[in-house]
Amino acid sequence: DAGITQSPRHKVTETGTPVTLRCHQTENHRYMYWYRQDPGHGLRLIHYSYGVKDTDKGEVSDGYSVSRSKTEDFLLTLESATSSQTSVYFCAIRRGGGTGELFFGEGSRLTVL
Amino acid sequence: DQQVKQNSPSLSVQEGRISILNCDYTNSMFDYFLWYKKYPAEGPTFLISISSIKDKNEDGRFTVFLNKSAKHLSLHIVPSQPGDSAVYFCAARGGNQFYFGTGTSLTVIP
């Protein structure tokens, strides 16, 4: 609907390995966000981007890095995955205008063994 | 520290009755409030929103009320339908960041 695709949708990896999740949008929006969803915590912001090469930290940024080299792609990297990073990760874009609500992708389920 | 709180993890309502979901926040600088609905294995979908300068916004069966003095908002669904069964998240915007509550799981019983 909002032109957001996340890949991979599911991934199982081992502790200590690097992982990169990709968010791709087709609508040329300036703002993109990465959240994680965990039971009892709701959705928590990891990082967000407000333009190419412009990013900022969210509430739970430790252990994560992001990059945005093109408007359409926002990458989330776990340099060395840990079991505490087992989660469902959601990317979102913020549509323009005064309301500017977020529209989410379908999520990427990551399991770190 | 959680800036947006949903203190009821779950709620059950009979079909046709009103569902009321509540949300509290701590930061008086939030300027915009939103409700999202989430089905299992899907991303959250935007439902309804309200600006901090208003106290009510209505869209069909969904109404959001904002009480700024109490730092409280609520979502009313009337009449509730079985398809409304989902997890509902409230969210608040502060600057460029959006803060979410922990969610309330609504079950509408046919």
Interface residues (C-beta under 8 A of the other chain):
Chain A: Y31 Y33 Y35 G40 H41 G42 L43 R44 L45 Y48 Y50 D56 G58 E59 F90 A92 T99 G100 E101 L102 F103 F104 G105 E106 G107
Chain B: V4 Q6 Y32 L34 Y36 A41 E42 G43 P44 T45 F46 S49 F89 A91 R93 N96 Q97 F98 Y99 F100 G101 T102 G103
